Amino acid sequence: MNNLSNIDIDLKVDSEATEGSISEIEYPSEKDLNFNFEESKSGGGSRLPTMEEAKKAASIEINYVPKFIPMPSPFNLVQETLYYDPWKLLIATMFLNRTRGSQALPIMWKFLEEYPTPQKAVLADVHTLADLLRPLGLQNSRAERIIKFSYAYLLNSNFKTPKNLFGMGKYAEDSWKLFCEKDDNWMEEYGLEPEDKILQLYVNWRRHQYKISRVKEEERDLGLNSPNNIVKKYVSENENYLSLQELNKLDTLPTTDL
């Protein structure tokens, strides 16, 4: 259901943008994503893992079962596509750092074709990976971040929150909470208020859909959609065309949008 009546937005959408992207969006900055190369953070420090360390990490198996399937939204966020794999979803937040979706996502999909798992990514040659990322700029730093993050992810695969992993900040954590952790983190009582504008829109939209579903449940419980009420509604909306007596002669109720 793409009901956006309670959301006032004016976004310029790039028709050539890759799936899951909304162009002309200012994505989180490096400061927002909390990148810190000097600080050791849950397995990711200021240096790349050695080949021996990388191979050991790559031997770790991760079996993740999605907790839920997110409701499709009109925003077509890449997180909605990658919810089934937290590593891929968090990788996406790294690609969208200070880069428009129309630029970042085509390269991200190429990356995921070459390195579909953290085990593959942690063993990547940093120079080869940097060449793939060159169109985005800052390719050397991006390549190192991806390898360090993948290493930390494998060593801490049972993490309770991604904010303690290398290279992860609020945008990544909010994305994980919304699309990987629970199906109700968008509800007010959980206090999730993203700073990212697009995630804010998603949360507001999700809450609006919830309110709509609650109204329908209340109507059902009150019998507002019972056969008698449906007939009354139809007669009320079509009183200029059918009398109640004429309606009673019909074998079936004519189709109408309720």
C-alpha positions as CSV (number, residue, x, y, z in Angstrom):
1,M,0.0,0.0,0.0
2,N,1.6,3.2,-1.1
3,N,-0.4,5.7,0.9
4,L,1.7,8.8,1.5
5,S,-1.1,11.2,2.4
6,N,0.5,12.1,5.7
7,I,4.0,12.6,4.3
8,D,4.9,15.9,2.7
9,I,8.0,15.4,0.5
10,D,9.5,16.8,-2.7
11,L,12.2,14.5,-4.0
12,K,13.8,14.6,-7.4
13,V,14.0,11.0,-8.6
14,D,16.6,10.1,-11.1
15,S,14.8,7.8,-13.7
16,E,18.2,6.3,-14.6
17,A,19.1,5.4,-11.0
18,T,19.8,1.8,-10.2
19,E,17.3,-0.3,-8.2
20,G,16.9,0.8,-4.6
21,S,18.2,4.3,-5.1
22,I,16.7,7.8,-4.8
23,S,18.9,10.4,-6.5
24,E,19.6,13.9,-5.2
25,I,19.8,12.7,-1.7
26,E,22.5,13.9,0.7
27,Y,23.7,10.7,2.3
28,P,25.4,10.5,5.7
29,S,28.9,11.9,6.0
30,E,32.0,10.1,7.2
31,K,31.4,11.7,10.6
32,D,27.8,10.4,10.6
33,L,29.1,6.9,9.9
34,N,31.7,7.2,12.6
35,F,34.7,6.1,10.6
36,N,37.8,6.2,12.7
37,F,41.0,4.7,11.3
38,E,43.1,5.1,14.4
39,E,40.8,3.6,16.8
40,S,40.6,-0.2,17.1
41,K,37.0,-1.2,17.0
42,S,35.8,-4.8,17.5
43,G,38.4,-6.5,15.3
44,G,39.1,-3.6,12.9
45,G,42.0,-1.4,13.8
46,S,44.2,1.0,11.9
47,R,45.8,-1.8,9.9
48,L,44.5,-4.4,7.5
49,P,44.4,-8.0,8.7
50,T,47.4,-10.1,7.8
51,M,46.8,-12.9,5.2
52,E,46.9,-15.4,8.1
53,E,44.3,-13.4,10.1
54,A,42.1,-13.0,7.0
55,K,42.2,-16.7,6.2
56,K,41.3,-17.6,9.8
57,A,38.4,-15.1,9.7
58,A,37.3,-16.5,6.3
59,S,37.0,-20.0,7.8
60,I,34.2,-18.7,10.1
61,E,30.7,-19.8,8.9
62,I,27.7,-17.6,9.4
63,N,24.2,-19.0,9.1
64,Y,21.7,-16.1,9.2
65,V,18.0,-16.5,9.1
66,P,16.0,-13.3,8.4
67,K,13.7,-12.4,11.3
68,F,11.0,-10.9,9.0
69,I,10.4,-9.6,5.5
70,P,10.1,-5.8,5.5
71,M,7.0,-4.3,4.1
72,P,7.8,-2.9,0.6
73,S,7.8,0.9,0.6
74,P,7.3,3.5,-2.1
75,F,10.9,4.6,-1.5
76,N,12.4,1.4,-2.9
77,L,15.3,1.5,-0.5
78,V,18.3,-0.7,-1.1
79,Q,17.9,-1.9,2.5
80,E,14.6,-3.4,1.6
81,T,16.4,-5.6,-1.0
82,L,19.3,-6.6,1.3
83,Y,17.4,-7.3,4.5
84,Y,18.1,-11.0,4.3
85,D,21.9,-10.5,4.8
86,P,23.1,-8.0,7.4
87,W,26.6,-7.9,6.0
88,K,25.3,-6.9,2.6
89,L,23.0,-4.3,4.1
90,L,25.7,-2.8,6.2
91,I,28.0,-2.8,3.2
92,A,25.4,-0.8,1.3
93,T,25.4,1.9,4.0
94,M,29.2,2.2,3.5
95,F,28.7,2.6,-0.3
96,L,26.1,5.3,0.2
97,N,28.5,7.4,2.4
98,R,28.7,10.8,0.9
99,T,27.7,9.4,-2.5
100,R,24.4,9.5,-4.4
101,G,22.6,6.3,-4.9
102,S,22.7,6.6,-8.7
103,Q,26.5,6.6,-8.5
104,A,27.1,4.3,-5.6
105,L,24.7,1.4,-6.2
106,P,25.8,0.3,-9.6
107,I,29.3,-0.1,-8.2
108,M,27.9,-1.8,-5.1
109,W,26.1,-4.4,-7.2
110,K,29.3,-5.1,-9.1
111,F,31.2,-5.5,-5.8
112,L,28.6,-7.9,-4.5
113,E,28.9,-10.0,-7.6
114,E,32.7,-10.3,-7.1
115,Y,32.6,-10.5,-3.3
116,P,29.1,-11.9,-2.3
117,T,30.2,-12.8,1.3
118,P,32.3,-11.4,4.1
119,Q,34.5,-14.4,3.7
120,K,35.3,-13.4,0.1
121,A,35.6,-9.7,0.9
122,V,38.1,-10.2,3.8
123,L,40.4,-12.1,1.4
124,A,40.2,-9.4,-1.3
125,D,43.4,-7.9,-2.7
126,V,43.1,-4.3,-1.6
127,H,44.5,-3.0,-4.9
128,T,42.1,-5.0,-7.0
129,L,39.2,-3.9,-4.9
130,A,40.4,-0.3,-5.1
131,D,40.3,-0.5,-8.9
132,L,36.7,-1.7,-8.8
133,L,35.8,1.2,-6.5
134,R,37.7,3.9,-8.5
135,P,34.6,5.5,-10.1
136,L,33.5,6.5,-6.6
137,G,36.7,8.2,-5.6
138,L,38.7,7.7,-2.4
139,Q,39.0,4.1,-3.7
140,N,42.0,3.1,-1.5
141,S,40.3,4.2,1.7
142,R,37.0,2.6,0.7
143,A,38.7,-0.7,-0.1
144,E,40.5,-0.8,3.2
145,R,37.3,0.1,5.1
146,I,35.4,-2.8,3.4
147,I,38.1,-5.3,4.2
148,K,38.4,-4.1,7.8
149,F,34.7,-4.1,8.3
150,S,34.3,-7.6,6.9
151,Y,37.1,-8.9,9.2
152,A,35.4,-7.3,12.2
153,Y,32.0,-8.7,11.1
154,L,33.3,-12.3,10.9
155,L,35.0,-12.0,14.3
156,N,31.9,-10.6,15.9
157,S,29.1,-12.4,13.9
158,N,26.9,-12.6,17.0
159,F,27.0,-8.8,17.5
160,K,24.0,-7.2,19.3
161,T,24.4,-4.0,17.5
162,P,26.6,-3.1,14.5
163,K,27.7,0.2,16.0
164,N,30.6,-1.6,17.7
165,L,31.9,-2.9,14.4
166,F,34.6,-1.1,12.4
167,G,33.2,1.7,10.2
168,M,29.7,1.6,11.5
169,G,27.7,4.6,12.9
170,K,24.1,5.7,13.4
171,Y,23.0,5.4,9.8
172,A,24.2,1.7,9.7
173,E,22.8,0.9,13.1
174,D,19.4,2.4,12.2
175,S,19.3,0.6,8.9
176,W,20.0,-2.7,10.7
177,K,17.4,-2.1,13.4
178,L,14.7,-1.3,10.8
179,F,15.4,-4.0,8.3
180,C,17.2,-6.8,10.2
181,E,16.4,-6.8,13.9
182,K,12.7,-6.3,14.5
183,D,9.6,-5.6,12.5
184,D,8.4,-3.0,15.0
185,N,11.4,-0.9,15.6
186,W,9.7,1.9,13.7
187,M,7.0,2.2,16.4
188,E,7.0,5.2,18.7
189,E,7.6,3.3,21.9
190,Y,11.0,2.0,20.7
191,G,12.2,5.6,20.3
192,L,13.9,5.0,17.0
193,E,14.4,8.4,15.4
194,P,16.9,8.2,12.5
195,E,18.9,11.3,11.6
196,D,19.0,10.3,7.9
197,K,16.2,12.0,6.0
198,I,15.2,9.0,3.9
199,L,15.1,6.7,6.9
200,Q,13.0,9.3,8.7
201,L,10.5,9.2,5.8
202,Y,10.5,5.4,5.9
203,V,9.8,5.4,9.6
204,N,7.0,7.9,9.2
205,W,5.5,6.0,6.3
206,R,5.7,2.7,8.2
207,R,3.9,4.2,11.2
208,H,1.2,5.6,9.0
209,Q,0.7,2.1,7.4
210,Y,0.3,0.7,11.0
211,K,-2.3,3.3,11.8
212,I,-4.2,2.4,8.7
213,S,-4.1,-1.3,9.5
214,R,-5.3,-0.6,13.1
215,V,-8.3,1.4,11.8
216,K,-9.3,-1.5,9.5
217,E,-9.0,-4.0,12.4
218,E,-11.2,-1.8,14.5
219,E,-13.8,-1.5,11.7
220,R,-13.8,-5.3,11.3
221,D,-14.1,-5.8,15.0
222,L,-17.0,-3.4,15.2
223,G,-18.7,-5.1,12.3
224,L,-18.5,-2.0,10.0
225,N,-17.7,-4.3,7.1
226,S,-20.4,-6.8,7.8
227,P,-22.7,-7.7,4.8
228,N,-25.5,-5.4,6.1
229,N,-23.2,-2.5,6.4
230,I,-21.7,-3.1,3.0
231,V,-25.2,-3.0,1.5
232,K,-26.1,0.2,3.3
233,K,-22.8,1.7,2.1
234,Y,-23.6,0.7,-1.5
235,V,-27.1,2.1,-1.3
236,S,-25.9,5.3,0.2
237,E,-23.3,5.8,-2.5
238,N,-25.7,4.8,-5.4
239,E,-29.0,6.1,-4.2
240,N,-29.5,8.2,-7.3
241,Y,-29.3,5.0,-9.5
242,L,-30.9,2.2,-7.5
243,S,-33.6,2.2,-5.0
244,L,-33.4,-0.2,-2.1
245,Q,-36.3,-2.2,-3.5
246,E,-34.5,-2.6,-6.8
247,L,-31.3,-3.6,-5.0
248,N,-33.2,-6.3,-3.1
249,K,-34.1,-7.9,-6.4
250,L,-30.5,-8.4,-7.3
251,D,-29.0,-11.9,-6.8
252,T,-25.6,-10.5,-5.9
253,L,-24.3,-7.2,-4.7
254,P,-22.7,-5.2,-7.6
255,T,-19.0,-4.8,-7.2
256,T,-18.0,-1.5,-5.5
257,D,-14.8,-0.2,-4.0
258,L,-15.2,-0.1,-0.3
